[in-house]
């Protein structure tokens, strides 16, 4: 064997040993995080097929372990412990109807928020109605305005909201604005300067830029949308602050719904905001503010429970309660979601309900803003249709609503899609409204939305290329 061949031989051996050590190290690293088997195997394959480069991809964009952040969230809860205690003390005892007592107990045990009540609960449809109602509530605020959104764009509606916040801050109203750093990456210093100069406080959730920390947080986004005015009026739902959801500005604006809540249940939206604010900024609101932040409000006729979930809490309150509600259904399950990439338990709950003879309907966008997610969603259609689920694709515009209606009993409205990302990776919030009143409004809106949708026929034949693409997209469902 010549010198050149010998060098080549040793080089090949060194590369093989290096690749084996690399693969063994990253495999142990990923396996020790004890995640679900399928995404674990998928990430190992990615790292094996992309040596060294794959490591960088995983390091910056993979599902980073939340151990340290869970500790930080726990410290945050201790930091606002007195406020949480005050919220519980101000929550009145409610006469919980026996049929829903189990669901209320499940919600409380999975996210530590009890059943509450509201004097008024209103379903808002579309950007025009929702944004006008936002501005009306903010204009009337006298003590504080708390704003928390995934997307806050510096466009027409974003500027209108900012300008009103500036005006209220100059009047002496406490203004706190919390946005997700990735979703609201278009917010620059110049746009926010007037609010800061007026005394408004601003926080960015999970920085995505390398700078303060070497490893940016690209997953674990704050997908919540919360607006609170004086602790008495609160909003949550699917709409962000962006012209993309305002039909007055764009005829192709996303179609979405939101919820306006007035009364005791607002205190739990307030607690969600205060925890996120303390976690993001390290600032604890003064106990002297508590009477204004958590005002006394008597129990009322509408039963409402705020549900939260996030990657810092393995109890998965939203995922668990929605699946439990579907299993309890006796008549209907009507689901609207912008992204449909269900977990196995969620998928089985839908098909089981349909096979029991219930009216199970699924409304999704014909084309979402993600080609891969749209394809992954379609890959589940055959299984659902075979079980008896009726599926519609919304054609008019991009459907962005996230609602679930079960019988005339449970109405879920909020920020969580029926997908793995919402169930496991994002920080989400949903309002669970009990009773016939909201079920009637939500059911009517669902039927109105079907007028702009086409039903997916059973046995529809797609091209081989499309079926292949959908199947490959489904392989990555746990990562979407």
Order of alpha helices (4+ residues) and beta strands (2+ residues): alpha-alpha-alpha-alpha-alpha-alpha-beta-beta-alpha-beta-alpha-beta-alpha-beta-beta-beta-beta-alpha-alpha-beta-alpha-beta-beta-alpha-beta-alpha-alpha-beta-beta-beta-beta-beta-alpha-beta-alpha
